[in-house]
Amino acid sequence: MGVPVDRHPKPVGRTHFHPPPEAGPAVATDPPGDYRDLLSIVTAFVTERVETLWSE
């Protein structure tokens, strides 16, 4: 594949690092017992997030 392409100048050299975004504190939850319930929760979250992004 070759050497990765730099997307922008890096004044600090190869040690340039972008920290991950702040996610906030973790919240302990009990996972649903059925995988379909989990898929429903995830799908609802993703749908809401996409609608929010498209409305901006």
N, C-alpha and C positions, 0 to 999 in steps of 0.2 A: 504494500500500500504506500510505502514511502514515508516521508517526514510530514507531520501535521502542519497545516497551513495556519499561520498566525492571522487572526482576524483583525487585529489592530496593533499599533506600536506598543511595545512593552518597555517602558523606560527603566524598569528594574531587572531586565533580563529574563532568563528562563524561570526564575523563581516567582514570577508574577502569578497571583492567585486571587480568584474571586470567591469570597466566602458564600456559603449557601444562604438563601433568604431566611429571615426570622419566621419560624413557624408557630411560635408561642408555646406556652406550657403544654405538656402532655396531659391528656385526660384519660383516666382509667375507665374502661367500659367492658362489659361482658359481651363477647361476640354472639351473634345470633346462633341458634342451634342448627338451623338449616341454611345451606349455602345460598339458596334462592332468596332468603330474607336479606342476606348480606349483599347479594347482587342488586336487590331492589334499593337498599340504602345507598350503595355506591352510585347507581344509575341516577337516583334522585339528586345526589350531591353534584355529580358531573353536569347534569342538565341545568341545574340552578346556576352553576359556575359559568357555563357556556352562555346562558341567557344574559347573565350579568356582564360578561365581557363584550358581547355583541351589542348591548344597549349603551355602552360607553362611547 
